Amino acid sequence: MYFISHRGNTLGPDISKENSVDYINDAIKKGYDVEIDVWFQKENFYLGHDKPTYLVDDKYLLNKKLWCHSKNLDSLINLKKIGAHYFWHENDEYTLTSKGYIWTYPGKNLSNESICVLPEWHKEIKLDYKFKGICSDYIERYKNEYNKTNRI
């Protein structure tokens, strides 16, 4: 089971820190994978949700714990060139990541190959954890719930 922090958040959204390198690194140190928003502009990669904000080098983006959400066409092309784990989506119900995972829009049906994205947006969904991973702003809560329900 992949537990993926959404933009570095582990205990809830903090838009002042999201996508910053220190925030992402803290989530990784806590044992989580992290979904990050990636831009490519003027021959450089940047992190940031609504615009390119934090300059990063391509080596940083190759960290196996990162799931790179491409935010513009140039980032999509260049993430592919460097061999990062990446995907593109907006409101698509499903999209494939470059490693073949099904990134599933919040509230849509899940398969055993799905990444369940932002389940907190749809409280009526009962999580059975029969999917590959979960991406959330509250990932610590979901990891704790998973560990409680899957004790031997």
Short mmCIF file of the C-alpha atoms (twelve columns), coordinates in Angstrom:
data_MODEL
# 
_entry.id   MODEL 
# 
loop_
_atom_site.group_PDB 
_atom_site.id 
_atom_site.type_symbol 
_atom_site.label_atom_id 
_atom_site.label_alt_id 
_atom_site.label_comp_id 
_atom_site.label_asym_id 
_atom_site.label_seq_id 
_atom_site.Cartn_x 
_atom_site.Cartn_y 
_atom_site.Cartn_z 
_atom_site.pdbx_PDB_model_num 
ATOM 1   C CA . MET A 1   0.000   0.000  0.000   1 
ATOM 2   C CA . TYR A 2   1.361   3.398  -1.013  1 
ATOM 3   C CA . PHE A 3   0.631   6.235  1.399   1 
ATOM 4   C CA . ILE A 4   1.075   9.418  -0.611  1 
ATOM 5   C CA . SER A 5   1.144   12.844 0.960   1 
ATOM 6   C CA . HIS A 6   -0.665  15.414 -1.198  1 
ATOM 7   C CA . ARG A 7   1.882   18.227 -1.808  1 
ATOM 8   C CA . GLY A 8   3.674   17.416 1.466   1 
ATOM 9   C CA . ASN A 9   0.591   17.599 3.693   1 
ATOM 10  C CA . THR A 10  0.264   14.863 6.301   1 
ATOM 11  C CA . LEU A 11  -2.150  16.287 8.906   1 
ATOM 12  C CA . GLY A 12  -4.232  18.577 6.693   1 
ATOM 13  C CA . PRO A 13  -3.708  21.269 4.060   1 
ATOM 14  C CA . ASP A 14  -1.157  24.003 4.683   1 
ATOM 15  C CA . ILE A 15  -1.120  26.079 1.510   1 
ATOM 16  C CA . SER A 16  1.720   28.258 2.802   1 
ATOM 17  C CA . LYS A 17  4.054   25.224 2.782   1 
ATOM 18  C CA . GLU A 18  2.654   22.962 0.051   1 
ATOM 19  C CA . ASN A 19  5.134   21.914 -2.632  1 
ATOM 20  C CA . SER A 20  8.103   23.483 -0.820  1 
ATOM 21  C CA . VAL A 21  11.188  21.282 -0.736  1 
ATOM 22  C CA . ASP A 22  11.517  21.306 3.068   1 
ATOM 23  C CA . TYR A 23  7.845   20.367 3.515   1 
ATOM 24  C CA . ILE A 24  8.130   17.552 0.967   1 
ATOM 25  C CA . ASN A 25  11.336  16.279 2.571   1 
ATOM 26  C CA . ASP A 26  9.647   16.250 5.997   1 
ATOM 27  C CA . ALA A 27  6.842   14.064 4.625   1 
ATOM 28  C CA . ILE A 28  9.391   11.700 3.064   1 
ATOM 29  C CA . LYS A 29  11.292  11.493 6.385   1 
ATOM 30  C CA . LYS A 30  7.999   10.469 8.018   1 
ATOM 31  C CA . GLY A 31  7.881   7.537  5.584   1 
ATOM 32  C CA . TYR A 32  5.422   8.834  2.998   1 
ATOM 33  C CA . ASP A 33  5.570   9.125  -0.755  1 
ATOM 34  C CA . VAL A 34  4.623   12.621 -1.957  1 
ATOM 35  C CA . GLU A 35  2.561   13.888 -4.886  1 
ATOM 36  C CA . ILE A 36  4.093   17.154 -6.085  1 
ATOM 37  C CA . ASP A 37  3.079   19.740 -8.683  1 
ATOM 38  C CA . VAL A 38  5.812   20.247 -11.290 1 
ATOM 39  C CA . TRP A 39  6.303   22.999 -13.863 1 
ATOM 40  C CA . PHE A 40  8.998   23.435 -16.506 1 
ATOM 41  C CA . GLN A 41  9.829   26.954 -17.561 1 
ATOM 42  C CA . LYS A 42  12.915  28.616 -19.044 1 
ATOM 43  C CA . GLU A 43  14.879  25.325 -19.009 1 
ATOM 44  C CA . ASN A 44  14.217  24.703 -15.295 1 
ATOM 45  C CA . PHE A 45  11.889  22.604 -13.162 1 
ATOM 46  C CA . TYR A 46  9.809   24.285 -10.477 1 
ATOM 47  C CA . LEU A 47  7.344   23.131 -7.843  1 
ATOM 48  C CA . GLY A 48  4.121   24.982 -7.130  1 
ATOM 49  C CA . HIS A 49  0.395   24.437 -7.425  1 
ATOM 50  C CA . ASP A 50  -0.869  27.477 -9.324  1 
ATOM 51  C CA . LYS A 51  2.439   28.698 -10.718 1 
ATOM 52  C CA . PRO A 52  6.140   27.787 -10.792 1 
ATOM 53  C CA . THR A 53  7.398   28.790 -7.336  1 
ATOM 54  C CA . TYR A 54  10.253  26.622 -6.011  1 
ATOM 55  C CA . LEU A 55  13.232  25.913 -8.274  1 
ATOM 56  C CA . VAL A 56  14.412  22.271 -8.166  1 
ATOM 57  C CA . ASP A 57  16.920  20.299 -10.180 1 
ATOM 58  C CA . ASP A 58  16.082  17.211 -12.162 1 
ATOM 59  C CA . LYS A 59  17.985  14.932 -9.758  1 
ATOM 60  C CA . TYR A 60  15.559  15.900 -6.990  1 
ATOM 61  C CA . LEU A 61  12.608  14.809 -9.140  1 
ATOM 62  C CA . LEU A 62  14.097  11.335 -9.585  1 
ATOM 63  C CA . ASN A 63  13.507  10.465 -5.925  1 
ATOM 64  C CA . LYS A 64  11.548  7.177  -5.928  1 
ATOM 65  C CA . LYS A 65  9.167   8.597  -3.289  1 
ATOM 66  C CA . LEU A 66  7.895   11.378 -5.593  1 
ATOM 67  C CA . TRP A 67  4.818   11.249 -7.824  1 
ATOM 68  C CA . CYS A 68  5.177   14.225 -10.180 1 
ATOM 69  C CA . HIS A 69  1.934   15.871 -11.279 1 
ATOM 70  C CA . SER A 70  2.843   17.680 -14.485 1 
ATOM 71  C CA . LYS A 71  1.268   21.135 -14.591 1 
ATOM 72  C CA . ASN A 72  2.242   22.203 -18.125 1 
ATOM 73  C CA . LEU A 73  3.169   20.537 -21.399 1 
ATOM 74  C CA . ASP A 74  6.874   21.366 -21.048 1 
ATOM 75  C CA . SER A 75  7.015   19.639 -17.675 1 
ATOM 76  C CA . LEU A 76  5.311   16.568 -19.131 1 
ATOM 77  C CA . ILE A 77  7.869   16.359 -21.934 1 
ATOM 78  C CA . ASN A 78  10.859  16.976 -19.665 1 
ATOM 79  C CA . LEU A 79  9.742   14.698 -16.823 1 
ATOM 80  C CA . LYS A 80  9.552   11.930 -19.412 1 
ATOM 81  C CA . LYS A 81  13.045  12.807 -20.703 1 
ATOM 82  C CA . ILE A 82  14.644  12.511 -17.270 1 
ATOM 83  C CA . GLY A 83  12.776  9.308  -16.350 1 
ATOM 84  C CA . ALA A 84  10.785  10.667 -13.396 1 
ATOM 85  C CA . HIS A 85  7.537   9.099  -12.174 1 
ATOM 86  C CA . TYR A 86  4.936   11.481 -13.591 1 
ATOM 87  C CA . PHE A 87  1.351   11.915 -14.724 1 
ATOM 88  C CA . TRP A 88  -0.941  14.566 -16.138 1 
ATOM 89  C CA . HIS A 89  -4.577  15.117 -15.227 1 
ATOM 90  C CA . GLU A 90  -7.102  17.842 -14.633 1 
ATOM 91  C CA . ASN A 91  -10.636 16.553 -14.227 1 
ATOM 92  C CA . ASP A 92  -10.076 13.170 -15.875 1 
ATOM 93  C CA . GLU A 93  -11.784 10.369 -14.003 1 
ATOM 94  C CA . TYR A 94  -8.715  8.177  -14.534 1 
ATOM 95  C CA . THR A 95  -5.195  8.665  -15.815 1 
ATOM 96  C CA . LEU A 96  -2.177  6.379  -15.923 1 
ATOM 97  C CA . THR A 97  1.072   7.358  -14.281 1 
ATOM 98  C CA . SER A 98  4.307   6.672  -16.133 1 
ATOM 99  C CA . LYS A 99  4.705   3.574  -13.941 1 
ATOM 100 C CA . GLY A 100 1.250   2.259  -14.824 1 
ATOM 101 C CA . TYR A 101 -0.766  3.166  -11.719 1 
ATOM 102 C CA . ILE A 102 -4.350  4.344  -12.198 1 
ATOM 103 C CA . TRP A 103 -4.589  7.838  -10.687 1 
ATOM 104 C CA . THR A 104 -8.290  7.986  -9.792  1 
ATOM 105 C CA . TYR A 105 -10.199 11.249 -9.502  1 
ATOM 106 C CA . PRO A 106 -11.839 11.791 -6.082  1 
ATOM 107 C CA . GLY A 107 -15.067 9.884  -5.669  1 
ATOM 108 C CA . LYS A 108 -14.675 7.660  -8.751  1 
ATOM 109 C CA . ASN A 109 -14.747 3.849  -8.718  1 
ATOM 110 C CA . LEU A 110 -11.532 2.182  -7.610  1 
ATOM 111 C CA . SER A 111 -9.766  -0.950 -8.785  1 
ATOM 112 C CA . ASN A 112 -6.971  -2.943 -7.200  1 
ATOM 113 C CA . GLU A 113 -4.557  -0.939 -9.426  1 
ATOM 114 C CA . SER A 114 -5.929  2.461  -8.366  1 
ATOM 115 C CA . ILE A 115 -4.488  5.283  -6.357  1 
ATOM 116 C CA . CYS A 116 -7.400  6.619  -4.299  1 
ATOM 117 C CA . VAL A 117 -7.052  10.410 -4.478  1 
ATOM 118 C CA . LEU A 118 -8.369  12.760 -1.779  1 
ATOM 119 C CA . PRO A 119 -10.998 10.486 -0.232  1 
ATOM 120 C CA . GLU A 120 -11.650 13.215 2.336   1 
ATOM 121 C CA . TRP A 121 -13.549 15.086 -0.405  1 
ATOM 122 C CA . HIS A 122 -16.158 12.289 -0.394  1 
ATOM 123 C CA . LYS A 123 -16.927 11.332 3.182   1 
ATOM 124 C CA . GLU A 124 -19.673 8.920  2.109   1 
ATOM 125 C CA . ILE A 125 -17.059 6.587  0.608   1 
ATOM 126 C CA . LYS A 126 -16.166 3.656  2.856   1 
ATOM 127 C CA . LEU A 127 -12.548 2.757  2.291   1 
ATOM 128 C CA . ASP A 128 -11.863 -0.958 2.055   1 
ATOM 129 C CA . TYR A 129 -8.189  -0.401 1.138   1 
ATOM 130 C CA . LYS A 130 -8.404  -2.811 -1.798  1 
ATOM 131 C CA . PHE A 131 -6.397  -0.524 -4.048  1 
ATOM 132 C CA . LYS A 132 -2.683  0.213  -4.599  1 
ATOM 133 C CA . GLY A 133 -2.405  3.457  -2.703  1 
ATOM 134 C CA . ILE A 134 -4.016  6.519  -1.260  1 
ATOM 135 C CA . CYS A 135 -3.136  10.205 -1.735  1 
ATOM 136 C CA . SER A 136 -4.442  12.616 0.857   1 
ATOM 137 C CA . ASP A 137 -3.827  15.858 2.729   1 
ATOM 138 C CA . TYR A 138 -4.551  13.758 5.837   1 
ATOM 139 C CA . ILE A 139 -2.378  10.791 4.928   1 
ATOM 140 C CA . GLU A 140 -1.291  10.139 8.503   1 
ATOM 141 C CA . ARG A 141 -4.925  9.559  9.507   1 
ATOM 142 C CA . TYR A 142 -5.448  7.090  6.652   1 
ATOM 143 C CA . LYS A 143 -2.223  5.234  7.385   1 
ATOM 144 C CA . ASN A 144 -3.226  4.858  11.041  1 
ATOM 145 C CA . GLU A 145 -6.701  3.659  10.025  1 
ATOM 146 C CA . TYR A 146 -5.210  1.171  7.576   1 
ATOM 147 C CA . ASN A 147 -2.812  -0.167 10.209  1 
ATOM 148 C CA . LYS A 148 -5.666  -0.630 12.699  1 
ATOM 149 C CA . THR A 149 -7.913  -2.468 10.237  1 
ATOM 150 C CA . ASN A 150 -5.167  -4.683 8.849   1 
ATOM 151 C CA . ARG A 151 -3.611  -5.987 12.064  1 
ATOM 152 C CA . ILE A 152 -3.028  -9.685 12.159  1 
# 
